[in-house]
Amino acid sequence: MGLSIAILAAGKGTRMRSTRPKVLHTISGKPMIWHILKAATALSDDVTLVVGHGAPLVQEAVGEFQVHILHQDLQRYPGTGGALRGIEPRYDRLLILNGDMPLVEAEDIAPFAQVEGDIVLGVIELEDPRGYGRVVIADGQVERIVEERDASPKERSIKLVNAGVYCIRRELLREFLPRLSNDNAQGEYYLTDIIQLARAAGYSITPLFLPADHFYGVNSKADLARAEEIMQDRIKRRWMEAGVILRLPKTIYIEVEVTFEGECEVESGCVLKGKSHIVSSQIKANSIIEDATLIHSSVGPLARIRPGSRIEKSQIGNFVEVKKSRLDGVKAGHLSYLGDATIASGTNIGAGTITCNYDGKKKYPTTIGKNVFVGSGTKFIAPVTVADDVIIAAGTTLTRDLPRGVLAIARPPLKLVEGFYYKFFGKRDDA
């Protein structure tokens, strides 16, 4: 059965207290709306995104998805009911989702296409339902949705609440959308009113019980933090089940597009971001990996691998920063910066080594060949190329290319000025 999907993402989200559109706040490295679009487009080839506040920003953020864009007229038709005016579903049934539900996955919404009913209403059970509309069910059908302020004491004790997710037959939508009224305190058109209209007309309204933590709505920064925790637990559990070792997983942050392959280990306090790909490698405590590839390597502790880096069969130690560089069979034990560099196998990078890749206007490459020994405190003034089998003495500042097999030493001669200490400080203890 075909299913059309509409995602409501036009709201301002005032409770977020932010100038950024609510659906663009990020969860595990991606905007909330990205997560729900990923789920929706995996299930349907007819997805409409309803935009309003911050529409250009929202559209830019979701450009990778092939979806229809519908601009809500927030002045004439505000509210969830107004958001659907002008929508033209391709299929007989339209599933309506909210853009602030980043924890929804494709398998969570697939059952809506299988449940019989003129309208299928998503229902969740909460231990504390305060603030939500209660769902009254009798004989397996939804009788009504009661807003908390209108509920009797008995109705307030109901723990079943409206998840804000609906699957409605296309002809019912066409029949009831024009009949919605904004004669209420907020002056908005409410999608929930369709339930009352459909019930009065004798249509079936079937409840579909949903997992609360998958349909969690984000309305505040506190909600955002809670959703992040749930998403992180989900991501890390999936990778641990796939064989990745995570030491103290609650201290580790892994974004949604990070991937692992082979036997990998991530120690406590690490941050893995972007589209990083980790193959049979160990990432030691408190290291940061950003949009980088590690293959059969160890990194850290306290290392930072920045975007565009590819590190293969290498050992990167503590306080080493690598940026947009390719290292293959390299050892860099500690306290170095390697930026815009290509370094070949068998090369050892001494402590305090720096590739000086930026002149204030442009960045330049450093190329180091095989089996090069780089002494501590070496500075490469890029652009510079070092051939294979070279030794560079500690403290060298390299400003030219080096041929194969040489020893390079570039140190200023030591100069001694007698008595300068006493002249400078104006005192001598043994005087």
N, C-alpha and C positions, 0 to 999 in steps of 0.2 A: 504493500500500500504506500503510495507517495505521500509525503508530508512536507508542507511548507512551514517555514519558521520565521517569526518576526521577533526581533530583539529590541526592546525599548531602551534607548540610551540618550534620550533628549533632556533628562532632568538636570538641574543645576547641582543638586546635592549640597544644600546649604549647611547641613549638619557636619559636613566634612571640614567646614571653615577653611576653604582653600579657593584660590582663583583658578585652579586647575579643574577641568570637568571631572566629575566624580569617577566616571568609568575609565579615566586615564591614570588613576593612581595604581601603582604597580604591586603585583604579588609575584614573588619569586622571579623577578627579572622582566616581567611582561605586564602591560596594562590589564586591568580586570577584563576589559572588553575583548582583549585578545584571547583569553582563556575560554570564554564562552563562545566566541566565534569559531575557535578550533573545534569545540565539541559540536556546534551546530552544523558546520560545513562538512564534518565527517559523517553526518547523518542525512543531510538533505542537500540537493542541488538547487533549491529555491529558498534562499535566505535573504530577508530584508532587514536592514539595520535602520532604525528610526533615530534620527539625530535632531538636535535642537541647540541647546547651549554649547558653545565651543565646537560647533559642527566641523569647521575646517581642520581643527586639531584632531578631532576624533577620526575623521576620514583619512587624514595623513597616517595616523597610527595603525590603521587596519588595512592599508593599501595592498597588503599581500594576499588578502582574501577576496575571492570573487563573489561579491554580494551586491544586492540592490540597495541603493541609498534612498531613503524617504525622509524629507525634511518636514518635521512637525511644525504647524503654524501655532506657536505657543501663545500668540495673542488671541486668536479666534477660538482655538480648540485646545486649551490646556488640559493636562491630566492624562491618565493612562488610556481612557476611552478615546480621547482626542488624538492620541498618538497613532491610532490605526486608521484614521480617515485617509482615504486615498490608496490604501494597500490593495493589491490585486494578487491574491494567492494563486499559484499555478495548480495546486492540488486541492482535493476536496476538504482537507482538514488543515487548519492553521494552528501551529503550536506557538504560544506567546510566552517569551522569556524576558527576564529583566537583565539589563547589562551590568548590574552590580552583584551578580552571582558567579564569582570567578571559580568556584569549586565544582561547578557542574561538569560532568563528563558525558561523552556520547552515550555510554551504556545507561546512564541515569535517565536520559530523556527518551530513549528508544521505546520503552513501554507505552508511551502516550500514543504511538501509532498502532498499538495492538489492542488497547482497551476499547470495548464497545461503549457508545454513548454519544448523544448529540453534543454534549459538552463533557470533557473530562477535566476535573479540577484537582490540581496538586494539593495534597494535604500533608502536613507534618505534625508530629506529636511533640509537644514541649513540656518539660516539667514545670517551667515557669512561663506561662503563655501571656503574661502581662504585656500590653501594648499591641497585641495582634487581634485581628478579627477572628472570632470563633466560628467554626464550621459545625453546623447542626446536621447530623446524618440520621435518617430513619429508613429502615427497610433497604439498606444498601444504596440509597440515593441521597444527594445533598438537598436538604430542604431550604437552607438559607445560610447566608454569612452574616453574622451579627457583629457590628463594630463594638469595641469594648465599652465605649461611652454609652451605648444603647442597650447593653446586655443586662439581663436580670442576674441576681446573685447565682441562680442555678446555672445560667448560661456562662457566667464567668468562671465557673468551676470546670468547664470543658477544656481539655488540654489539646484538642485538635484545632489547628489554626490554618489559615489560608497561606499557602506557600507563594502565592502570586504568580503561579504558572497555570496556564489554561490551554486546552486543545479544543478548538471550536470548529464545527462544520462551517464551510464557506458560506452556505446560504443563510445560516443563522446570523452570521456576522453582517451580511448585507441587510438582513431584516431588522436587526436590533441596533446597529451603530447609529443610524439616523434618528432613533427614538431616545437616545441618551440625552439627559438633561444636565445642565450645570447649575441647577437651582439648589445650591447648597452653600455652606459657610465658606468653602474655599473657592467657589466659582469654577470648579473643574468638572470634566467629564470622567466618570469613574467606570473602569472596565467591570468592576464587581456588580454594577447595576444590571449587566447583561444576565447574570445568574438569576436575579429576581424576575426579570422580564421573561426569560426562557422558562422558568419554573411555572410562572403564571399561565404561559401558553401551552403547558403540558409536555414540554420537551424533557428528555432524560438528562440528568446531571450526575455523572458517575465520579466518585472520589478515587483518586489514585494516591496511595500512601507512599511517601517519599522519605529517604534518609535525611534527617535534619542537617547533618554536617556537610552534605553535598549541595544543599539548596540554601546555604547560609547567605543572607543578604548583608551587604556592607553599606552602612549609612554613616559611619563615623570613623575617626582615626583609631579608636579602640577596636571597632569591628574589623578594620583593616589589619591590625596586629593579630587579632584572633584568627582571621582567615589565613594570614601568612603562616601561623603556627600549624594549622591544619594542612595546608599545602606542603609545607616542609616535611611534616611527618609522612605524608603520602609519597613524596618524591624519594625520601631516604629509605622508607620501607621497601619500595619497589626495587631500588638498587641493591639493598642488602639481600633481598630474596633472589636477585640475579647473581649474587656471589661477591659483591663488593664489601670489603671490611671497612666499617666506619667506627672509629674509636670515639666513644662518648658522642653519639650522633646528635644529641640535642645542642651541642656546642658548634656544630658544623652547619654552614649555609650552602645549599646547592640550588642553582637556578634551574628552571624548567627545561632549558634546551641543552644542558650539560649532558654528555654521554660517556659511558664507560665501556671498555671492552677488555676481556681477559681478566686476570687476577690483579685487582687493584686494592690499595689500602689508603685511607684518608684518616689522618690523626686529628686530634681535637683542635678546635678553634680555627679550622680552615674555612676559606671562602672560595667557592668555585662559581664563576659567572659566565654569562654569554653562552656561546656555542663551543665551549671548551670540550675537547675530546681527549680522554685519558685511556691509554692502552697499557695494560700490564705495568703499572707504575705505582710508586709510593710517594704520597704527599705528606710531608712531616708537619708537625704541629705549627699552627698559626701562620700558615702560608696562604698566599692569595694567587689564584689562577684566573686570568681574565681573557676570554676569547683566544685561548692558546691550545696547542696540541702537545701532549706528552706521550712519548712512546718508549717503553722499556727504560724508564729513567726514574731517578729519585730527586725530589725537590724539597728544600727546607732543612731544618725548621726556619721559620721567619724569613721566607723568601717571597719575592713577588715576581710573577711571570705575567707580563702585560700583553695587550692585544697584538695579534699578528706574529707571535712567537711559535716556533716549532722546535721542540727539544727531544732529541732521539738518542738513546743509549748514552745518556749523560748523567753526571752527578752535579747538582746545583745545591750549594750549601746555604748556611744562614746569612741573612742580610745581603743576599745577592739579588739584584734587580735586572731582569731581562726584558727588553722591549723591542718588538718587531725584529727579532733576530732568529737565525737558524743555527742551532748547535747540534752537531752530530758526533758523538763519542768524545765529549768534552768534560773536563773537571774544572769546576769553579767553586772552590771550597767556601769562601766567605768574603764579605765586604767588598763587593764589586758592582759596577754598573756596566751592562753590555747592551748598547742600544744601536739599532740599525746595523747589526753585525752578522757576518757569516763566518763560522768557525768550524774547522774540519777536525777529523778524528785524531785522537792521541794528544791533543793540545791541553796544556794545563794553564789555568788562569790564576795567577797569584793574588793574594789579598790586596785590596785597595786599587785594583785595576779599573780604569775608566776609559770608555770610548767617548771621546769628546766629539759628539756627532752634530752639534748645533752651533752655528756661528752667529746666531741672533736673527738671521733671515731664512736660512735654509738648513736642512738636515742632510748629512753626508754618510756614506757607508764605510764600514771597516771590514776588510776581508783578511782572515788569518788562515793559513794553510794547515797541513797535517804536522803532527809531532812538534809543535812549537811550544817552547817553555817560556812563559811570560812571568817575569819576576814581579815581586810585590811592588805596588806603587807605580806601575807603568801607566802612562797616559798616551793614548793613541789619538793624534790630532787628525781627524778624518777630513777628506778622504785619504785612506792609506791602505796599502796591500802588503801583506807579509807572506812570503813564499814558504814552502815546506822546510822542516828541519832547521829551524832558527831558534837561537837562544837570545832572549832580551833581558838584559841585566836589570835588577831591581832599581827603581827610581828613575828609569829612563822615560824621557818625553820624546815620543816618536813623531816626526814631522815629514818623513819620506818613506817610500816603498823600500822593502828589504828583499834582497835576492836570497836564493836557497843556500842553506848551510852556514850562514854567518852568525857571529856574535855581535849584538848591537849594544853599545853602552853610550848613554848620553847623560852625563852628570856634570854640573858646573864644579870647578875646582874648589876645595875647601879653603875658606879665607878666615884667618884668625886675627882679631884685633886685641892686642894686649891691654888689660886693665879696663876694658869697656864696661864691665859689670859695675865696677865701683864708680866710674864716671857717671853712668846712667842713673844709679840709685843714690849716689852721693854718700856712701858709707862703706866702711870696711871693719868687720867684726874684730879682726886681730890687730887693729891699729892701736 
